[in-house]
C-alpha cells in the first residue's frame, strides 16, 4: 500500500508533508510533489500535514484523480528526491 499525491498539489509546493516523512519517498517536479510507491512505508504522517489536502491512501484516492496513481509511480524514478 502507498499514498498518492493528487491534483490539489499542482502549483502548491508546500513541503510540510516532506518534513514529517520518516523516509525519503517524496520527489519534486516542476509544479508538484509526488510519492515513490516503492519507498512509501504507508505511515500516513504526511496526510494531515498537507495544507491543500492532496495526499490520499491509495484505497481512498478519489476516482476523479485516479490517473495520479500512475503519475506518482511513473515519475518517482525520474524526479529528484526532496528532503
C-alpha positions as CSV (number, residue, x, y, z in Angstrom):
1,X,0.0,0.0,0.0
2,X,1.1,3.5,-0.7
3,X,0.0,7.1,-0.6
4,X,-0.7,9.2,-3.6
5,X,-0.2,12.9,-4.2
6,X,-3.1,14.2,-6.4
7,X,-4.2,17.3,-8.3
8,X,-4.5,19.8,-5.4
9,X,-0.7,19.7,-5.1
10,X,-0.2,21.2,-8.6
11,X,1.4,24.6,-8.2
12,X,1.2,24.3,-4.4
13,X,4.7,23.1,-3.5
14,X,4.3,23.3,0.3
15,X,6.8,20.8,1.9
16,X,5.1,20.3,5.3
17,X,4.4,16.7,4.2
18,X,8.1,16.1,3.4
19,X,9.2,17.4,6.8
20,X,7.3,14.7,8.7
21,X,8.0,11.8,6.4
22,X,10.3,9.2,8.1
23,X,11.6,8.0,4.7
24,X,12.8,9.8,1.5
25,X,9.7,9.0,-0.6
26,X,8.8,12.5,-1.9
27,X,10.1,13.6,-5.3
28,X,9.9,17.1,-6.7
29,X,8.8,18.0,-10.2
30,X,8.4,21.4,-11.9
31,X,4.9,22.0,-10.5
32,X,4.2,19.4,-7.8
33,X,5.5,16.8,-5.5
34,X,4.9,13.0,-5.8
35,X,5.4,9.9,-3.6
36,X,7.5,7.0,-4.7
37,X,5.3,3.9,-4.1
38,X,8.4,1.7,-3.6
39,X,9.7,3.9,-0.8
40,X,6.5,4.9,1.0
41,X,6.0,2.9,4.2
42,X,2.3,3.8,4.5
43,X,2.7,5.5,7.8
44,X,0.2,8.3,7.0
45,X,2.2,11.1,8.7
46,X,2.0,13.2,5.6
47,X,-1.8,13.2,5.2
48,X,-2.6,15.6,8.0
49,X,0.4,17.8,7.3
50,X,-0.7,18.6,3.7
51,X,-2.3,22.1,3.8
52,X,-4.1,21.5,0.5
53,X,-5.4,18.0,1.2
54,X,-3.6,16.5,-1.8
55,X,-2.4,13.2,-0.2
56,X,-4.5,10.1,0.0
57,X,-4.1,6.5,0.9
58,X,-4.2,4.5,-2.3
59,X,-7.5,2.9,-1.5
60,X,-9.1,6.3,-0.7
61,X,-7.9,8.2,-3.8
62,X,-10.9,9.9,-5.3
63,X,-11.8,8.3,-8.7
64,X,-11.6,11.7,-10.4
65,X,-7.8,11.7,-9.6
66,X,-7.2,8.1,-10.4
67,X,-4.5,8.9,-13.0
68,X,-2.3,10.3,-10.3
69,X,-1.6,6.8,-9.0
70,X,0.2,6.1,-12.3
71,X,1.8,9.5,-12.5
72,X,3.3,9.1,-9.0
73,X,4.7,5.7,-10.0
74,X,5.9,6.8,-13.4
75,X,7.8,10.0,-12.4
76,X,9.2,9.0,-9.0
77,X,12.2,7.3,-10.6
78,X,12.8,10.3,-12.8
79,X,12.3,13.3,-10.5
80,X,14.8,14.1,-7.7
81,X,14.2,13.2,-4.1
82,X,13.3,16.2,-1.9
83,X,14.2,16.0,1.8
